[in-house]
């Protein structure tokens, strides 16, 4: 079952999520520099596994194994980070719900296999910042430089849509579209995180 979120008041758990090539990693680095004393960035679980050599094979059983592993790492990291940094806002590069978009048999089966539900997983987080994927040209440029970016543009757009539909059911979500300059995208995230820090500080 999903772990209950912290009972501490305030916006302690903030998820930075979105479709492939949405700019999450770059924006997370900006946040870390801007609010170094009041927040901590939790790394993306999938990237940790891939860097460690975890296979990313296309067969359905392998894809399911991967997502179960990501979920396990994610939940343990969340517990570790929120326990180790009890007074800081923890900004997470993706959350447990993202795996549902990559699950071979769809989101409902994902939550069933994990013994959880969308509501339980949404309740883990205090605030969600969703970044829409980059446009096709930017995505294709990024894809040539990033070996872990294996999805085609069409697959990336489908993942973006599925991920958005799941996360948009969270009661405190900010959607940041890809129709503005990247600097404006960063500014919008900074404002959302600054507000979360303010709420945590005054909890």
N, C-alpha and C positions, 0 to 999 in steps of 0.2 A: 504494500500500500504506500501511497505517497506520504511523505513526512509533513507534519503540520508546520506552517511557517512560524517564525518567532512571535512570541506574545508581546514583545516590546512595542510600544507605540512608535509611530513614525514610519518613514519609508526606508526601511533598512535594506530590503532586497530589491534591487532594480535590475531588470533584464534588458539588455541591449540585443535586439534580435532583428530578423529580416531575411529577405531572400539572399541567394548567393551574390557575392560581389556588391553588397550594399554599402560597404565602407565601415563595417563594425570595428575591425581591428585598428584601422587608422584613427577613428574617432575615440576608441578606448584609450589609445596612447595620448591623445589630446586631453582627455578627461583626467588621466593620471597626473599629467603635468599641471593642470589647472587647479586641481583639488587634492593635492598630494597629502595634506594633513587630515583630510576628512573623509576620504573614500579609498577603497582598495579595489583593484580590478582582478576578478577571478578569471583565469584563462579558459579558453574554449576546450571542453573535454575531448571533442573529436580530434582537434589539432594535436593535443597531447598524445592521444593514442596513435595517430598517424606518424608523428615524429618518432615514436617508440618502435615503429615497425609493424603496427597492427595492420593486417591485410585489408584491402578494400576491393574485394572480389565481387563480380556482378551477379552471381547466382543468388536466388532468393534466400536460401538458408543462410548464406554468408552475410547477406545484407541484414537479415534479422539478428544474427549473432552480433554484428557490429552495433546496431542500435541498442540492443540490450546492454552491451558493454558500455556504450556512451552514457546510457541512463544510470548505470551503477556508478560510474566515475563521477557523473554530474551530481548525484545526490550526496555522495560522500564528500565531494569538494565543497558543496554548499554548507554542509554541516561543519566541516573543518574551518572554513573561512569565517562564517558567522560566529563560531565559537572562539576563534583566535582573535578576531577583531570585533569585540562586542559593542564598541561605541562608534564604529565607522559604518558608513553606507557601503554595501558590497555591490559593485556593478558586475553583473555576470554576462560574459560573452556567450549568448544563447542560454536557453533554459530547457527543462525536461520536455516541454511540449514540442520543441522543434523536431524531435525524433519521429513524431507522428507523421510528419510530412514526407519522411524518407522511408517509412515502414512499407514493405512490399505489399501488404494486404490492406492498407488504408488505416486511417486514424482510429476507428472504432476497435479494430483488431489489436492495434498497438496498446491501447489502454487495457483491453481485456487480458492480453498476455502478461502485462505488467501487474495485473491485479489492482489497477487504479482507475481513475476516470479523469475527464477533462476538468471538471470542477475541482477535484482534489489537487490536481497539478497547478491550476490557475491560482489556487489559494496559497501556494508556496511563496508567491511573489507579491510585493507591495505596489510596484509600478512597472509598467512595460513601455519601452520605447521601441517602436517598430520602424525600421528603415527599409524603404522600398528598394528593390534591386536597381542596379545601374542600367542605363540604356544598352541597346544591343552592341553598338560600336565599342563603348567602354568595357562591356563585359568580355567581348572577344579579345580586346587588347590585354586585359587582365588574365584571361584564360591562357594565353600563350606564355605568360611569365610565371604562372602558378601551377605546378604539376599536380596539386591536389584538387584543382578545379576541373573536374572531369565532365560536368554536365554541359550539354549543348545549350544554346540560348533558349530554345523552346522548353527544354527541361527546367532550366533555371526559372523561367517565368511561371511555369506550373508550380514549382516548389514555392516560389514567392507567394502565389495566390493561395495555396493550401495553408501555408504557414500563417498568412495574414488572417484567413477565416477563423483559424483556431484561436490566435492570440486576441483578436478584436473582441472576444467575449469577456475579456478582463475588464473590471469596472474602472480601472485607472490606466488607460493606455493612450499614448500619444503617437499618432501616425505621422511619419515624416516622409512625404512623397519625394520622388526623384525629378520633380519639375522645377527645381531651383538650383542655384549654384552650390557646389559642394561646401563652400564657406558658409552659406546660409543653413545648410543641413547641420554643420557642426555647431553653429550658433544656437539652433533650435534644441539640439541635444544638451548643450551646456546649460541653457535655461531650465530645461526639465530636470536635470541632475542637480542644479543649484537649488531648485525648489525642494527636491527630495532631501538634500542635506539640511536645508533650513528646517524642514519638518522634523527631521531626526534630532537636530540640535535642540529643538524646543519641546521634544516629547517628554 
